Amino acid sequence: MLRFLHTSDIHLLRLDGVTPWRYLNKRLTGRLNLALHRGKKQDQSLFDRMVEQVEALALDRFVVTGDLTNLALESEFELCVEKFETIPVPLTVIPGNHDTYTRGSERTQRFEHYMAPYMQGEREGGDYPFVQRFDDVALVGVSSAVATPPFDATGQCGAAQLGRLRRMLTALGEEGLARVVLVHHPPVDGLSKPNHALTDRAAFGEVIAAAGAELILHGHEHVNSEASLPGPDGPVPVHGIASGTSRLQKPGRAAAFSVYDVSSSGFTRELYEWNGTRYASPNA
Ligand SMILES: [Fe+2]
């Protein structure tokens, strides 16, 4: 049994000490985009409000499915670590496209450098997937984060990683564990525009159809969503969550997190949304 909070796309921003030359690449467009839009759309204090809920929710763990940062800058990752250290339960994180925003950040594995403590687990020859076991539950961290050209927010898992994912899910399933797969981009059709999509989602779907999983969690589209992928024993639920720092007050797009209770006999999900004053469960 594992009780955890799922949030995503917190986009924590800190530009302290960043010199102008660093914007002479894709960050130029990203920085402009941020200046024009991000500040209006995100409120970092909503992440702090979420963290304040952790103890009352009696969580075992806190899960963030990518886009921790905006520009994959050292200063942003340092801010993430500072905030994460205030969370009173252990964390699991995976990267999003903003966490490998430039080829330099991807090549130097900046995300992995800072986030390694939150991604410890079993591996099969590559950084991803990684598997964290908690009694009868396994969190399976996949990376869909790749550096892309400007105005391209696509993701890709790659054939090698998907091969490992298939073998790992098969083995965990044979052990009878509840398998919760974490991936930043929605691995289903219909949620993302072409320049925002997981390009190898068909191959991802083939892995799930063959090996199975009990639950798939993602972020990226900043909206609460529920879909499914065919599995060997029936549909596998695929849940997306809105940005954890969204200022929007539109239904499904306000800052939100989910709390899951997962065991080998099933799971429950409770959604909490920011109502302008506090995070509240619409079902409460
Ligand atoms: Fe994203």
Boltz pocket constraint, residues with backbone or C-beta under 6 A from the ligand:
constraints:
  - pocket:
      binder: B
      contacts: [[A, 67], [A, 96], [A, 97], [A, 98], [A, 153], [A, 184], [A, 219], [A, 220], [A, 221]]
      max_distance: 6.0
